[in-house]
Amino acid sequence: MNVVDSVEYWRERYIQNKIGWDCGKITSPFKDYIDQLTDKNLKILVPGCGNAYEGDYLWQQGFKNVHVLDFAKEAIDNFKKLSPEFPVENIIEKDFFEHHDTYDIILEQTFFCAIHPSRREEYVKHISSLLKENGKLVGVLFNREFDGGPPFGGNSEEYRNLFSKYFRELNIDSCYNSIKPRIGTELFIRFVK
């Protein structure tokens, strides 16, 4: 296992507050996407949720079947402080690859780029297994490379090659509403199983 895929690595990042990807609130691509959803009964997962602003926002908007998942206890504890009304049974402290359930939507926010590239095929296969038929993977992926990592970058062609094995519809667009530090470096994805 690569060190970046270990729970100890991520727990230490939270303990030392080395979480530069954390914006302190939900980002505009996710807020705008959630705001257009009308079915409050959708079962939604936010994997690798970190401080889970997306989970909190969904809950505040009336989505009661939303679930957040992270294996770093510190991230989960931060989320519990942020969203004390969120149901504890929907907070999953577990390794993503060991989680089994099915969802209508999975939100991808800085999780894919945190996993070592050697596990990307495994990630795609597992995401597919967690989605119901016609379920959607929605979110942002980087459209750039990084030195070292995490984050680990990528591009549209790579994503199409990876995800086309498990998804029948791949929508990849330049993200028009990225937050300021990420403008021009993100792709908004909507993949249908």
Phi, psi and omega in degrees: 000135175288144184303326182289350178262007181265146179298325181298319179302312184285325176299317180297322177300317179288319179301317181273002182056038175263069185233061184300341179283343185282121184268352180084359179194172177295141179273158186301321179301322181282319178300312181297320179295311181298321182297339179265357177282134182250337182272101183286355180268358179303139176268117190237138176242137170244097181276153183055045195290339184058228180283356166056047176298328178295317178298316179297315181297315178303313181299315181295334180272003175100006175279112186258359179245042180258142183231140176241145185221132172203151178262356177270114182305322182296322177296314179298317179297320177300317181295319180299324177289320180294320189229069186297340180275348181295134184294127183299331180290348177258008176255116187248113175262095188197157173291128179311317185289350178254002181271136180223120178188185175225147187223157174279321181222138169241129179264125181257107180225101178057022177267310180305318183286348180270341181275139179302137182306335179295346181252009185296318178299318178297319177301310183298315179298318182288320176304314180300319181293337181273350182262140172292163174303134186070008175292162186235139166259120185230139176160207181236143173232150179289145175242058180190167177254157177233152171281127181070227178144168000286157003285157174251132185269194180175190181209169185304315181298315178300315181296319178300315180298318181291308190278339184294342179289336186236352183235139184270340181227122181238109174253118179231117181231155170300137182279109185280345185237034177298156173290158190310311182295344185249006181304131178080002182239006183237151174243137175265127185244145171220102182250131182250129180285000000 
